[in-house]
Structure formats: structure tokens, C-alpha cells
């Protein structure tokens, strides 16, 4: 079992004992998503910590999108609940890159690949994605690569 999955299970037990409904609900949902990912595909497999982080990042993104949708629909209470769940998940994810760090990583990748113009976006993304690995959303990375290559 991966260390992160074990930590999620331990924290779930602690949250249940403390009667913390938000953490209990969120951690149950996260563990369910991890277990579903483990049995998805042709045969069951054990997820690594990196795989668990990807699952948690996907779940956190769902929470952000749902919070935005609820807020746009005028349902502030549900939007806040989604934000709260996202906050619980964020504690298990690596620290997100700020804009200056992301800009520097993309600039280094552009220099490394020698790419120029919009045609080089794919090359640069192949180099940047492993370096970013869960610390920034793909759309944000792609936007920065596009901005630097078209500027």
C-alpha cells in the first residue's frame, strides 16, 4: 500500500473518532476514488503515491469546478461546502507552483528544447509536464507555454 493511501486511511479513522463530518465525508470520497482507480482497467493494481496524487488532484479539481457552478447558480452554501472539501484534499497534494515558478520552469523548457512559435508547444509540454507533476493544472501550464511561445 502506498504511504499516501495509508495516511488517508489513518486520517479517516481519526476524523471518524473526532466526529469531524467534513473530513470524514471528504476522505471517504477520496479513498473511494483511489479504490475505483485501482480496479479500473483490465486488472486490479496497486497505485503508487504519484498515482494517488493524480487521483486526489482530479477530485480537488472537481470540487473547484462544482464550487464555481454552485456559486454561479446562486447556491452559496453548496459552493462553500465544495470549497471546504477541496481544502481538505489540498492538504494531501504537493504545494502548487506560483506564477513566477511556473514561468521559470516553462522558460527553462523552451531553452532546453529550442522551440519557437506555436508549433513548439507540444515539444515544450513534453519537457515541462514531468517537472510540474501535480503542482499545477495542465490548462494553466499550457496557457503559460502558449503565452511564452507566441510572445
Protein Blocks (a to p, Z undefined) as FASTA:
>chain_A
ZZklmmmmmmmmmmmmnopaklmmmmmmmmmmmmmmmmgcjbdcdddfklmmmmmmmmmm
mmmmmmmmmmmnopaklmmmmmmmmmmmmmmpccdddfklmmmmmmmmmmmnopgcjklm
mmmmmmmmmmnnopacfklmmmmmmmmmmZZ
